[in-house]
């Protein structure tokens, strides 16, 4: 499904580049009156654009973040602006096409009718009105450039703390008011640096949680960043410790075993198809963690595909107390609810990362892979919360889906 969508999107990506380059060319003709200088500036701009296009898109460098865990001048002055241009031009072009679609359909209908019955000459007013509408759609099409600039410079760094009271029917009395903080989708790299992660760690510690959960995707594409990711997260502190699960990027980069050992070295326990009791005043809460699982491959990745979600977890579920599941992929929720796991905590989606919910709640790229994009979901037998995560993937832009640290206060269901 994703492969098909990417194939269909290719003409849109190419069309967007051609459309906006022509608009800039037209603007240059108005601003630079000297024809010789106009040609020189245009040739230089196209040369720079061609080199950047080759550098980032041919090897897909902007999709495969390097081992940098600090922002370098390359990311700051080359990759960042290029991503801003590529995202803004593509989305802006799509917006222009949508706005012009009625006009295109009307003009196509007129051409067909004119082929049958030759019309009189078009009045100047109609031609002037058409030019005005075209200019207006171009002006509206520039808005994604503004939005992507905000998402790149500010949106990806803004962290929202959300708080929720969670009623659990089988919660032991000793856990009344117990506070849990969740962080997810760290994605360490040049646009989520070690310093950025330590800032999030500091915010989490200030919330004074009793327990902290981290739910996967600590790296992006480079396995060499795992040590820096673990080191940056090692400052998390809670009286009952830090527990976690692994995400798809740990699977794809083949660091599941090594990063588990690194986390263990700094006192963080990663739960992998296992459960652990949490004891408070002689009473227990059952915590379950699983590695990344999926029912369908993503792009070129075939790892982690299972026939049934949470296979083998049945024996880990306890009937005498409340159960909490850490699973990076929210798609395990249906099976978890059927097993009677009262609370599932997931990530994976980044809340859509670019989610234009002010237009429609349905506009989020993550809906291509899951109906569980962000926030709360309920089914008979359980509830799911999907954390929007801290980092980004693909493009270092967040818009309409701010990074999130979640606080849960557990209470007994009346």
N, C-alpha and C positions, 0 to 999 in steps of 0.2 A: 504493500500500500504506500509506504513512504517513498519507495523507489519510483513508483508511478507518479506521485505528486511532484517529486524532484524533477522528473523528466518533463512533466507538463509546465513546471515553473521556469525551465530554461529559456523558452522564448520570451518570457516576461523579464527575466534578468537581462538578456541581451537587448531587448527592446527598450528597457529603461535606460541603459547606457547610451544607446544611440539617440534617444529622445532628448535627454538632458544635455548631452554634448552639443547637439544642434542648438538647443536653447542658449547655451553659453557662447556658442559661436555667433549667434545672432546678437547677443548682448555685447560681445567683443567688437563687432562691426559698428555698433552705435557709440561705444566708448573710445575706441582707438580709430581716429580718422586717417592716420597715416597708413597707407596700404602696405608699405614695406614692413613697418613695425607690427602691423596686424598679422602678417604672415609669419614673422619670426616668433611672436608670442604664441600664436596658435600651434606652430610646429613644435615649439618647446613644451607646451602644455600636453600635446598629444604624445610626445616622446616620454615624458615623465609618467603619464597615465599608463602607457603601454608597458613600461618597465615595472611599475607597481602591480599592474594586472598580472604580468608574468610571474613576478616574485611571490605574490600571495595566492593566486588562484590555481596556477598550474600544479604546484605541489600541495595545494590546499593548506598552506602554512597557517592561515588565520583560523583554520578548523583544528589544527594540531599544535596547540600551544607548546612552546619550547620549555626547557628545564628552568627557565628564569622564574625565580620566585620574588623578584623585585622588578619594578618598572624601569626599563632601560630607555635610552633615547630613541631606539628603533621603534618600540611600542608607542612611545609618547608622540613622536613626530611623523611616523610613517604608518604603522599599523592602525593606530587610533583614528587618524583622519581618513584613511582609506576605508575602514569599516563604516565610519560615519557616512561617507559618500555612497558606498555601495548599498547600504541599508536604506538611506534616505531616497536615493534615486530609484530603487526598485519599488518601494512602497509608494513613493510619490507618483511614479508612472502608473501603477495600478489604480491609484485614486483618480488620476486624470482619465484613464480609460473608462472607469465606472461612471464618472460625471459626464463624459462625452458619449456614452453608449446610446442614450435616446436620440442625440443629434445624428450619430452614425446610422442608426436604424431609419431615421426620418429621411436622411439624404439618400440612403440606399433605395428606399421606397420611391423617392422622387425620380431617381435615375431610371428605375424600371418603368415608371409611368411615363417619363419623358421619352423613353425609347419607343413607346407606343404612340404617344401624342406629343409632337415637338412643342415646347413651351415658348412663350415670349421671353425677351431678354430680362434677366433678373434685375430688379430695381436696386439702386445703390444702397438704399436703407437696409435691405436684406443682407447684402454683403458686409456692411458695416456692423450689423448686429451679430453676424456670425463671427467676425473677428473679435468683437468684444467678449463673446462667450468663450472663445478659445483662450483669450488672454486671462479671463477670470478662472478658468479651470487650471491653467498653469500656475496662477498665483496660489490657488488652494493646494495644488500639488507640491508646493514648497514646504508646506506645514510638516511633513514627515522629516525634513532636514532639521527643522527646529526641534521636533520631538526626539529624534535620534541623538542630537547634540546634548540635550538635557539628559537622556538616558545613559549616554556614555560618560559624561563629565560628572553628573550628580546622582542620577537615579540608581546606578549600580552600587554606590557607596552608602546610600541611605538605608539604615537598618530600623525596621519597625518591631517593637516588642508587643506581642499580643498575649492577653491573659484570658484563661478560660477555667471555669469551674466544671469539673467532670464528675457526674454522679455514676457510681458503680454499685450495682446491687449487692455483690458479694464482697465489697471492700471491708476488711477487718477494721474494728474500731480504732486500733492503734494507728491506722493510716489516715484518720480523719484530719483534713487540712494539710496532708503531705504535699510538698511542692516539687514538681518535676520540670526541668527546663530541657527543651529539645533544640538542637542545632542540626542542620542537614546541608548536603550539597556544597561542601566547602570550595572545591575546585581551585586549589592553589595554583597560582600562575602570575604572569605579569600584570593582570588586571584584578587579581585577588591575592595580594602579596602577603608575606608572612606578617608584616606590620598590620595590614588590614584584618587578618585573622586574629592576631593578638588583641586588637581593639574589640572585636566581637567577643572574644573570651572574657575580656574585662567587663563588658556589658552583661554577659551571662552571669559572672560571679557576683556582680552587684545585686542581682535579683535574689540572692540568698536562697538558692534551691537546696532541697534535701538530697536530690539525686539529679544527675545530668545524663541525657541520652544524646548520642550522635548517630545519625542514621544514613551514613554512607556517602560515596563520591567525594573522597578527600583529594584525589588527583584529577587530572584531565586526561592527557594522552601520554605523558612522559613518566615512566616508572621512577626516574631519578628524583622526582619531587616528593616522593613519599616520606622521606626522612624530615624534610622541611615542614611538611604538613603536620606530621605527628608532633614535631618539636613545638610548632606554633600552638597546637591544641593542648599540649601538655600542661598548660597553666590552668586548665579547668579545675575547679575545686568545689566539692560538695561533701557533706558529712557521710553520705552513704555511697560516695564514689561516682565514677563515670562508666557507663556501659554503652556499647554501640553495636552496629551491624555494618555490613559492607554493601557497596553499590555496584552498579554496572561498570563503572570506570575502573574499579579495583579488579573486576573480572577481566575486562578487555585488555588492561595493561599487565595482567598476570602478576599482581602484587598481593593477592589475597593472603597468602601464607606469610609473606615477609612483613606486610604492614600490620598484620595481627600480632606478630612477635614484637615489632617496634612499639605498638601501643601497650602491649603487656609490660614492656620495659619501663614505661612511665606510669604504670598503675591503671591503665584503661583496659577493661575486659571486653573483647569483641565476641558476641554470641553468634555462633555458627551452627545452625540446626541444633540448638541446645537451649535448655532453660536453666534458670538459677533462682532460688528462693531469696527474697529480700525480707529480712527479719527485723521487726520493730516491736519491742516489749513482748516478746514471746509469740507474736503473730506474724504470718507470712503473706507476702504478695508474690505471685508467680510471674516472672519475666522471661519472655521467649524471644530469641533472635534468629533470623535466617539470612543466608546470603541472597544476592539478587537472583530473582527467578522471573521468567517470562514465558508466555505461550507462543510468542512469535518473534522471529529475528528482527533486528533493527539494522537496516542498511546492509553492510557487509558483515555484520556481527551475528554469529550463530551460537555463541556461548550462552549458557544459562537457560536454554530452552527446556521446559519441562512439559510432561504430558498432563500433569495435574498440579495446581498450586498447593504448596504446603504439604506435599506428600511426606508422610512420616511424622508430621507434627502432632498428629492425633494423640500419640503417647505422651507428649509433653504438656498437654492441656490438663489442668487440675480442676476438679469439680468442687473442691472444698474452699476455694478462695477465688479472688478476682485474677484474671489473666491479662497481661499487657504484651502485645506483639510489636517488635521492631522489625519492619520489613521495608527496605528501600522502595520497592515497587508497590504503589498503592493498589495495583490490580489483584493483589493477593487478598484484598478485603472480603470479597464475596465468600471465598472459602473459609477465611478466618471467622466471619460471622456465623457461617454454618457449623463451625466447630465449637461455637460458644465462647470465642475470645472477645471479651467485652470491649476492649480498647485496642485499636491498631494505630500505630504511629508510622508515617511514611514520609517520603520526600520525592525526589526524582524529577518532578515536573517543573520546578522553579516557579510555580504558579503561572506558567505560561511564558514567563520572562518578559515577553512583549504581549501584554494582554489589554486590548482596547475595550475594557468593560464599560467605559462611558458611552461607547457606541452600542455594544451588545455584549452580554456576559458570555456569549458563545465564541467570541473572537479571541482565541488563545491557541498558539501552535500545539500545545500539549494535548489538546482534544483529539489530535490525530492518533495518539497512542493510548489514551485513557480517558474515561469519563470523570475521573477523580483528579481534578486539576489543583484545587486549593481549598483549604478550610475543612468544614465538618460534613460528614456523610453518615447516614444511618441505614441500617438494615436490621430485620429481626435477628436478635442474637448478638449484635455488636455495633460499635461506632468506629469511625475512621477520622483521623485528622491528618491532612496533607500539609506539611510545612513547605513554605516557598523557598527555603534554602538561603544561602549567603552568596554563593558565586554565580558565575554565568558560564554558558557553553555556546560555541559557535561564534556569536557576536557578543562583545562585552558591553551589552546594552540592557538596561532594565527600564521598562515603561509600563506603568499600570500594574506592576507586580513587584513591589519593593521587597528587598531582602528581609528575612524574618527570624527572630528568636521567639520561641513560644514558651509560655509558662502555663503549666496545668496545676490546678489545685484539686486534689482528690477529695471527694465527699461521699458519704454513704447515701444511697438512694432511699428516700423516705418511704 
